[in-house]
Amino acid sequence: MDISRIHSILANKEKCDVFYEDRPVWIQGVNDNIAKVGFIDNFEEKDVFIQDLYERNLYN
């Protein structure tokens, strides 16, 4: 994922399925090339590189 897509997701009110290492996350914020994410399946938070985030392609 790139920084412009992350800003688009943060500015948009609709739900986007974003993943980190096959785990669903929500993006809490970004700073340079690092995103702070929260994991949907528990209360864990982590700082990750934005290029390690991805959206699942629903057509594959």
PyMOL Python script that loads the backbone (N, CA, C, O; Angstrom):
from pymol import cmd

cmd.read_pdbstr("""\
ATOM      1  N   MET A   1       0.861  -1.170   0.000  1.00  0.00           N
ATOM      2  CA  MET A   1       0.000   0.000   0.000  1.00  0.00           C
ATOM      3  C   MET A   1       0.904   1.229   0.000  1.00  0.00           C
ATOM      4  O   MET A   1       2.036   1.179   0.483  1.00  0.00           O
ATOM      5  N   ASP A   2       0.397   2.323  -0.543  1.00  0.00           N
ATOM      6  CA  ASP A   2       1.197   3.547  -0.548  1.00  0.00           C
ATOM      7  C   ASP A   2       0.512   4.623   0.297  1.00  0.00           C
ATOM      8  O   ASP A   2      -0.645   4.484   0.692  1.00  0.00           O
ATOM      9  N   ILE A   3       1.250   5.688   0.560  1.00  0.00           N
ATOM     10  CA  ILE A   3       0.788   6.739   1.474  1.00  0.00           C
ATOM     11  C   ILE A   3      -0.469   7.434   0.954  1.00  0.00           C
ATOM     12  O   ILE A   3      -1.334   7.812   1.744  1.00  0.00           O
ATOM     13  N   SER A   4      -0.582   7.607  -0.358  1.00  0.00           N
ATOM     14  CA  SER A   4      -1.773   8.278  -0.874  1.00  0.00           C
ATOM     15  C   SER A   4      -3.028   7.432  -0.646  1.00  0.00           C
ATOM     16  O   SER A   4      -4.096   7.974  -0.362  1.00  0.00           O
ATOM     17  N   ARG A   5      -2.904   6.105  -0.768  1.00  0.00           N
ATOM     18  CA  ARG A   5      -4.061   5.230  -0.508  1.00  0.00           C
ATOM     19  C   ARG A   5      -4.431   5.275   0.970  1.00  0.00           C
ATOM     20  O   ARG A   5      -5.616   5.272   1.302  1.00  0.00           O
ATOM     21  N   ILE A   6      -3.462   5.315   1.849  1.00  0.00           N
ATOM     22  CA  ILE A   6      -3.753   5.396   3.284  1.00  0.00           C
ATOM     23  C   ILE A   6      -4.482   6.694   3.600  1.00  0.00           C
ATOM     24  O   ILE A   6      -5.452   6.681   4.359  1.00  0.00           O
ATOM     25  N   HIS A   7      -4.039   7.811   3.038  1.00  0.00           N
ATOM     26  CA  HIS A   7      -4.730   9.084   3.277  1.00  0.00           C
ATOM     27  C   HIS A   7      -6.152   9.040   2.720  1.00  0.00           C
ATOM     28  O   HIS A   7      -7.068   9.609   3.315  1.00  0.00           O
ATOM     29  N   SER A   8      -6.342   8.373   1.594  1.00  0.00           N
ATOM     30  CA  SER A   8      -7.675   8.209   1.016  1.00  0.00           C
ATOM     31  C   SER A   8      -8.574   7.397   1.953  1.00  0.00           C
ATOM     32  O   SER A   8      -9.736   7.747   2.157  1.00  0.00           O
ATOM     33  N   ILE A   9      -8.045   6.332   2.511  1.00  0.00           N
ATOM     34  CA  ILE A   9      -8.810   5.500   3.446  1.00  0.00           C
ATOM     35  C   ILE A   9      -9.162   6.297   4.701  1.00  0.00           C
ATOM     36  O   ILE A   9     -10.296   6.238   5.177  1.00  0.00           O
ATOM     37  N   LEU A  10      -8.202   7.034   5.232  1.00  0.00           N
ATOM     38  CA  LEU A  10      -8.446   7.812   6.458  1.00  0.00           C
ATOM     39  C   LEU A  10      -9.466   8.921   6.229  1.00  0.00           C
ATOM     40  O   LEU A  10     -10.224   9.258   7.138  1.00  0.00           O
ATOM     41  N   ALA A  11      -9.495   9.491   5.033  1.00  0.00           N
ATOM     42  CA  ALA A  11     -10.424  10.587   4.733  1.00  0.00           C
ATOM     43  C   ALA A  11     -11.819  10.072   4.375  1.00  0.00           C
ATOM     44  O   ALA A  11     -12.790  10.827   4.422  1.00  0.00           O
ATOM     45  N   ASN A  12     -11.918   8.815   4.024  1.00  0.00           N
ATOM     46  CA  ASN A  12     -13.164   8.228   3.561  1.00  0.00           C
ATOM     47  C   ASN A  12     -13.934   7.628   4.736  1.00  0.00           C
ATOM     48  O   ASN A  12     -13.333   7.050   5.641  1.00  0.00           O
ATOM     49  N   LYS A  13     -15.230   7.760   4.727  1.00  0.00           N
ATOM     50  CA  LYS A  13     -16.057   7.232   5.813  1.00  0.00           C
ATOM     51  C   LYS A  13     -16.430   5.765   5.624  1.00  0.00           C
ATOM     52  O   LYS A  13     -16.866   5.106   6.568  1.00  0.00           O
ATOM     53  N   GLU A  14     -16.259   5.247   4.387  1.00  0.00           N
ATOM     54  CA  GLU A  14     -16.654   3.859   4.163  1.00  0.00           C
ATOM     55  C   GLU A  14     -15.604   2.895   4.706  1.00  0.00           C
ATOM     56  O   GLU A  14     -14.431   3.243   4.833  1.00  0.00           O
ATOM     57  N   LYS A  15     -16.039   1.689   5.021  1.00  0.00           N
ATOM     58  CA  LYS A  15     -15.158   0.673   5.581  1.00  0.00           C
ATOM     59  C   LYS A  15     -14.283   0.075   4.486  1.00  0.00           C
ATOM     60  O   LYS A  15     -14.770  -0.265   3.408  1.00  0.00           O
ATOM     61  N   CYS A  16     -12.993  -0.049   4.769  1.00  0.00           N
ATOM     62  CA  CYS A  16     -12.055  -0.695   3.861  1.00  0.00           C
ATOM     63  C   CYS A  16     -11.393  -1.840   4.617  1.00  0.00           C
ATOM     64  O   CYS A  16     -11.002  -1.683   5.774  1.00  0.00           O
ATOM     65  N   ASP A  17     -11.269  -2.982   3.967  1.00  0.00           N
ATOM     66  CA  ASP A  17     -10.609  -4.132   4.590  1.00  0.00           C
ATOM     67  C   ASP A  17      -9.115  -4.036   4.348  1.00  0.00           C
ATOM     68  O   ASP A  17      -8.630  -4.253   3.238  1.00  0.00           O
ATOM     69  N   VAL A  18      -8.389  -3.704   5.422  1.00  0.00           N
ATOM     70  CA  VAL A  18      -6.940  -3.550   5.359  1.00  0.00           C
ATOM     71  C   VAL A  18      -6.324  -4.644   6.226  1.00  0.00           C
ATOM     72  O   VAL A  18      -6.825  -4.958   7.305  1.00  0.00           O
ATOM     73  N   PHE A  19      -5.222  -5.221   5.730  1.00  0.00           N
ATOM     74  CA  PHE A  19      -4.598  -6.339   6.427  1.00  0.00           C
ATOM     75  C   PHE A  19      -3.108  -6.106   6.625  1.00  0.00           C
ATOM     76  O   PHE A  19      -2.449  -5.405   5.859  1.00  0.00           O
ATOM     77  N   TYR A  20      -2.609  -6.727   7.690  1.00  0.00           N
ATOM     78  CA  TYR A  20      -1.174  -6.797   7.963  1.00  0.00           C
ATOM     79  C   TYR A  20      -0.886  -8.240   8.368  1.00  0.00           C
ATOM     80  O   TYR A  20      -1.432  -8.728   9.357  1.00  0.00           O
ATOM     81  N   GLU A  21      -0.041  -8.913   7.617  1.00  0.00           N
ATOM     82  CA  GLU A  21       0.298 -10.322   7.877  1.00  0.00           C
ATOM     83  C   GLU A  21      -0.957 -11.178   8.039  1.00  0.00           C
ATOM     84  O   GLU A  21      -1.072 -11.940   8.999  1.00  0.00           O
ATOM     85  N   ASP A  22      -1.890 -11.052   7.107  1.00  0.00           N
ATOM     86  CA  ASP A  22      -3.150 -11.814   7.078  1.00  0.00           C
ATOM     87  C   ASP A  22      -4.083 -11.528   8.250  1.00  0.00           C
ATOM     88  O   ASP A  22      -5.036 -12.275   8.473  1.00  0.00           O
ATOM     89  N   ARG A  23      -3.827 -10.467   8.997  1.00  0.00           N
ATOM     90  CA  ARG A  23      -4.707 -10.080  10.108  1.00  0.00           C
ATOM     91  C   ARG A  23      -5.375  -8.756   9.776  1.00  0.00           C
ATOM     92  O   ARG A  23      -4.709  -7.821   9.330  1.00  0.00           O
ATOM     93  N   PRO A  24      -6.689  -8.664   9.990  1.00  0.00           N
ATOM     94  CA  PRO A  24      -7.380  -7.398   9.710  1.00  0.00           C
ATOM     95  C   PRO A  24      -6.991  -6.323  10.717  1.00  0.00           C
ATOM     96  O   PRO A  24      -6.889  -6.580  11.916  1.00  0.00           O
ATOM     97  N   VAL A  25      -6.778  -5.112  10.205  1.00  0.00           N
ATOM     98  CA  VAL A  25      -6.375  -3.983  11.048  1.00  0.00           C
ATOM     99  C   VAL A  25      -7.170  -2.744  10.667  1.00  0.00           C
ATOM    100  O   VAL A  25      -7.761  -2.672   9.590  1.00  0.00           O
ATOM    101  N   TRP A  26      -7.174  -1.773  11.568  1.00  0.00           N
ATOM    102  CA  TRP A  26      -7.643  -0.443  11.216  1.00  0.00           C
ATOM    103  C   TRP A  26      -6.464   0.502  11.379  1.00  0.00           C
ATOM    104  O   TRP A  26      -5.643   0.340  12.281  1.00  0.00           O
ATOM    105  N   ILE A  27      -6.393   1.475  10.509  1.00  0.00           N
ATOM    106  CA  ILE A  27      -5.282   2.422  10.526  1.00  0.00           C
ATOM    107  C   ILE A  27      -5.652   3.575  11.449  1.00  0.00           C
ATOM    108  O   ILE A  27      -6.659   4.251  11.237  1.00  0.00           O
ATOM    109  N   GLN A  28      -4.837   3.794  12.472  1.00  0.00           N
ATOM    110  CA  GLN A  28      -5.105   4.851  13.444  1.00  0.00           C
ATOM    111  C   GLN A  28      -4.432   6.156  13.054  1.00  0.00           C
ATOM    112  O   GLN A  28      -4.908   7.233  13.414  1.00  0.00           O
ATOM    113  N   GLY A  29      -3.331   6.072  12.322  1.00  0.00           N
ATOM    114  CA  GLY A  29      -2.625   7.274  11.898  1.00  0.00           C
ATOM    115  C   GLY A  29      -1.361   6.913  11.157  1.00  0.00           C
ATOM    116  O   GLY A  29      -0.940   5.756  11.147  1.00  0.00           O
ATOM    117  N   VAL A  30      -0.753   7.920  10.531  1.00  0.00           N
ATOM    118  CA  VAL A  30       0.498   7.706   9.800  1.00  0.00           C
ATOM    119  C   VAL A  30       1.501   8.798  10.147  1.00  0.00           C
ATOM    120  O   VAL A  30       1.135   9.929  10.470  1.00  0.00           O
ATOM    121  N   ASN A  31       2.769   8.429  10.070  1.00  0.00           N
ATOM    122  CA  ASN A  31       3.867   9.352  10.284  1.00  0.00           C
ATOM    123  C   ASN A  31       4.985   8.917   9.353  1.00  0.00           C
ATOM    124  O   ASN A  31       5.618   7.887   9.580  1.00  0.00           O
ATOM    125  N   ASP A  32       5.233   9.701   8.299  1.00  0.00           N
ATOM    126  CA  ASP A  32       6.199   9.345   7.259  1.00  0.00           C
ATOM    127  C   ASP A  32       5.803   8.018   6.629  1.00  0.00           C
ATOM    128  O   ASP A  32       4.730   7.918   6.035  1.00  0.00           O
ATOM    129  N   ASN A  33       6.651   6.992   6.748  1.00  0.00           N
ATOM    130  CA  ASN A  33       6.339   5.704   6.133  1.00  0.00           C
ATOM    131  C   ASN A  33       5.895   4.648   7.155  1.00  0.00           C
ATOM    132  O   ASN A  33       5.925   3.449   6.879  1.00  0.00           O
ATOM    133  N   ILE A  34       5.485   5.114   8.330  1.00  0.00           N
ATOM    134  CA  ILE A  34       5.026   4.218   9.403  1.00  0.00           C
ATOM    135  C   ILE A  34       3.549   4.483   9.686  1.00  0.00           C
ATOM    136  O   ILE A  34       3.118   5.631   9.795  1.00  0.00           O
ATOM    137  N   ALA A  35       2.786   3.401   9.803  1.00  0.00           N
ATOM    138  CA  ALA A  35       1.371   3.513  10.167  1.00  0.00           C
ATOM    139  C   ALA A  35       1.171   2.871  11.527  1.00  0.00           C
ATOM    140  O   ALA A  35       1.715   1.805  11.813  1.00  0.00           O
ATOM    141  N   LYS A  36       0.383   3.533  12.360  1.00  0.00           N
ATOM    142  CA  LYS A  36      -0.025   2.928  13.631  1.00  0.00           C
ATOM    143  C   LYS A  36      -1.334   2.205  13.354  1.00  0.00           C
ATOM    144  O   LYS A  36      -2.308   2.814  12.911  1.00  0.00           O
ATOM    145  N   VAL A  37      -1.350   0.899  13.618  1.00  0.00           N
ATOM    146  CA  VAL A  37      -2.543   0.104  13.347  1.00  0.00           C
ATOM    147  C   VAL A  37      -3.009  -0.571  14.623  1.00  0.00           C
ATOM    148  O   VAL A  37      -2.230  -0.838  15.538  1.00  0.00           O
ATOM    149  N   GLY A  38      -4.297  -0.836  14.650  1.00  0.00           N
ATOM    150  CA  GLY A  38      -4.895  -1.644  15.705  1.00  0.00           C
ATOM    151  C   GLY A  38      -5.438  -2.908  15.067  1.00  0.00           C
ATOM    152  O   GLY A  38      -6.037  -2.869  13.991  1.00  0.00           O
ATOM    153  N   PHE A  39      -5.225  -4.024  15.736  1.00  0.00           N
ATOM    154  CA  PHE A  39      -5.710  -5.293  15.206  1.00  0.00           C
ATOM    155  C   PHE A  39      -7.167  -5.493  15.596  1.00  0.00           C
ATOM    156  O   PHE A  39      -7.544  -5.284  16.749  1.00  0.00           O
ATOM    157  N   ILE A  40      -7.979  -5.895  14.635  1.00  0.00           N
ATOM    158  CA  ILE A  40      -9.412  -6.050  14.869  1.00  0.00           C
ATOM    159  C   ILE A  40      -9.696  -7.260  15.753  1.00  0.00           C
ATOM    160  O   ILE A  40     -10.688  -7.268  16.483  1.00  0.00           O
ATOM    161  N   ASP A  41      -8.839  -8.283  15.699  1.00  0.00           N
ATOM    162  CA  ASP A  41      -9.109  -9.508  16.451  1.00  0.00           C
ATOM    163  C   ASP A  41      -8.669  -9.468  17.913  1.00  0.00           C
ATOM    164  O   ASP A  41      -8.930 -10.414  18.655  1.00  0.00           O
ATOM    165  N   ASN A  42      -8.001  -8.386  18.343  1.00  0.00           N
ATOM    166  CA  ASN A  42      -7.652  -8.214  19.764  1.00  0.00           C
ATOM    167  C   ASN A  42      -7.328  -6.741  20.013  1.00  0.00           C
ATOM    168  O   ASN A  42      -7.589  -5.900  19.152  1.00  0.00           O
ATOM    169  N   PHE A  43      -6.777  -6.424  21.152  1.00  0.00           N
ATOM    170  CA  PHE A  43      -6.521  -5.025  21.505  1.00  0.00           C
ATOM    171  C   PHE A  43      -5.087  -4.595  21.215  1.00  0.00           C
ATOM    172  O   PHE A  43      -4.657  -3.532  21.665  1.00  0.00           O
ATOM    173  N   GLU A  44      -4.356  -5.396  20.480  1.00  0.00           N
ATOM    174  CA  GLU A  44      -2.959  -5.097  20.171  1.00  0.00           C
ATOM    175  C   GLU A  44      -2.853  -3.924  19.200  1.00  0.00           C
ATOM    176  O   GLU A  44      -3.658  -3.789  18.279  1.00  0.00           O
ATOM    177  N   GLU A  45      -1.847  -3.080  19.421  1.00  0.00           N
ATOM    178  CA  GLU A  45      -1.508  -1.994  18.506  1.00  0.00           C
ATOM    179  C   GLU A  45      -0.059  -2.166  18.101  1.00  0.00           C
ATOM    180  O   GLU A  45       0.751  -2.706  18.854  1.00  0.00           O
ATOM    181  N   LYS A  46       0.262  -1.693  16.883  1.00  0.00           N
ATOM    182  CA  LYS A  46       1.622  -1.869  16.397  1.00  0.00           C
ATOM    183  C   LYS A  46       1.935  -0.788  15.375  1.00  0.00           C
ATOM    184  O   LYS A  46       1.050  -0.345  14.643  1.00  0.00           O
ATOM    185  N   ASP A  47       3.193  -0.362  15.322  1.00  0.00           N
ATOM    186  CA  ASP A  47       3.680   0.529  14.272  1.00  0.00           C
ATOM    187  C   ASP A  47       4.282  -0.351  13.177  1.00  0.00           C
ATOM    188  O   ASP A  47       5.162  -1.170  13.442  1.00  0.00           O
ATOM    189  N   VAL A  48       3.799  -0.175  11.941  1.00  0.00           N
ATOM    190  CA  VAL A  48       4.241  -1.014  10.822  1.00  0.00           C
ATOM    191  C   VAL A  48       4.590  -0.119   9.641  1.00  0.00           C
ATOM    192  O   VAL A  48       4.124   1.017   9.553  1.00  0.00           O
ATOM    193  N   PHE A  49       5.406  -0.636   8.739  1.00  0.00           N
ATOM    194  CA  PHE A  49       5.698   0.077   7.503  1.00  0.00           C
ATOM    195  C   PHE A  49       4.454   0.061   6.619  1.00  0.00           C
ATOM    196  O   PHE A  49       3.789  -0.968   6.499  1.00  0.00           O
ATOM    197  N   ILE A  50       4.140   1.197   6.001  1.00  0.00           N
ATOM    198  CA  ILE A  50       2.922   1.260   5.185  1.00  0.00           C
ATOM    199  C   ILE A  50       2.972   0.297   4.008  1.00  0.00           C
ATOM    200  O   ILE A  50       1.926  -0.181   3.570  1.00  0.00           O
ATOM    201  N   GLN A  51       4.161  -0.002   3.480  1.00  0.00           N
ATOM    202  CA  GLN A  51       4.229  -0.931   2.355  1.00  0.00           C
ATOM    203  C   GLN A  51       3.885  -2.365   2.758  1.00  0.00           C
ATOM    204  O   GLN A  51       3.671  -3.210   1.888  1.00  0.00           O
ATOM    205  N   ASP A  52       3.827  -2.658   4.066  1.00  0.00           N
ATOM    206  CA  ASP A  52       3.448  -3.991   4.532  1.00  0.00           C
ATOM    207  C   ASP A  52       1.932  -4.144   4.710  1.00  0.00           C
ATOM    208  O   ASP A  52       1.453  -5.235   5.019  1.00  0.00           O
ATOM    209  N   LEU A  53       1.183  -3.064   4.517  1.00  0.00           N
ATOM    210  CA  LEU A  53      -0.279  -3.125   4.593  1.00  0.00           C
ATOM    211  C   LEU A  53      -0.833  -3.409   3.204  1.00  0.00           C
ATOM    212  O   LEU A  53      -0.243  -3.014   2.198  1.00  0.00           O
ATOM    213  N   TYR A  54      -1.962  -4.091   3.157  1.00  0.00           N
ATOM    214  CA  TYR A  54      -2.575  -4.384   1.860  1.00  0.00           C
ATOM    215  C   TYR A  54      -4.074  -4.545   2.010  1.00  0.00           C
ATOM    216  O   TYR A  54      -4.597  -4.791   3.097  1.00  0.00           O
ATOM    217  N   GLU A  55      -4.746  -4.397   0.881  1.00  0.00           N
ATOM    218  CA  GLU A  55      -6.173  -4.656   0.800  1.00  0.00           C
ATOM    219  C   GLU A  55      -6.349  -5.971   0.056  1.00  0.00           C
ATOM    220  O   GLU A  55      -5.660  -6.240  -0.928  1.00  0.00           O
ATOM    221  N   ARG A  56      -7.265  -6.771   0.530  1.00  0.00           N
ATOM    222  CA  ARG A  56      -7.504  -8.063  -0.114  1.00  0.00           C
ATOM    223  C   ARG A  56      -8.291  -7.860  -1.389  1.00  0.00           C
ATOM    224  O   ARG A  56      -9.283  -7.131  -1.409  1.00  0.00           O
ATOM    225  N   ASN A  57      -7.850  -8.500  -2.446  1.00  0.00           N
ATOM    226  CA  ASN A  57      -8.547  -8.420  -3.726  1.00  0.00           C
ATOM    227  C   ASN A  57      -9.714  -9.391  -3.697  1.00  0.00           C
ATOM    228  O   ASN A  57      -9.515 -10.601  -3.593  1.00  0.00           O
ATOM    229  N   LEU A  58     -10.935  -8.866  -3.788  1.00  0.00           N
ATOM    230  CA  LEU A  58     -12.123  -9.685  -3.679  1.00  0.00           C
ATOM    231  C   LEU A  58     -12.399 -10.509  -4.928  1.00  0.00           C
ATOM    232  O   LEU A  58     -13.278 -11.370  -4.918  1.00  0.00           O
ATOM    233  N   TYR A  59     -11.663 -10.258  -5.997  1.00  0.00           N
ATOM    234  CA  TYR A  59     -11.934 -10.948  -7.266  1.00  0.00           C
ATOM    235  C   TYR A  59     -11.021 -12.130  -7.530  1.00  0.00           C
ATOM    236  O   TYR A  59     -11.131 -12.763  -8.579  1.00  0.00           O
ATOM    237  N   ASN A  60     -10.118 -12.446  -6.603  1.00  0.00           N
ATOM    238  CA  ASN A  60      -9.212 -13.588  -6.784  1.00  0.00           C
ATOM    239  C   ASN A  60      -9.683 -14.771  -5.973  1.00  0.00           C
ATOM    240  O   ASN A  60      -9.049 -15.826  -5.995  1.00  0.00           O
TER     241      ASN A  60
END
""", "prot")
cmd.dss("prot")
cmd.show_as("cartoon", "prot")
cmd.util.cbc("prot")
cmd.orient("prot")
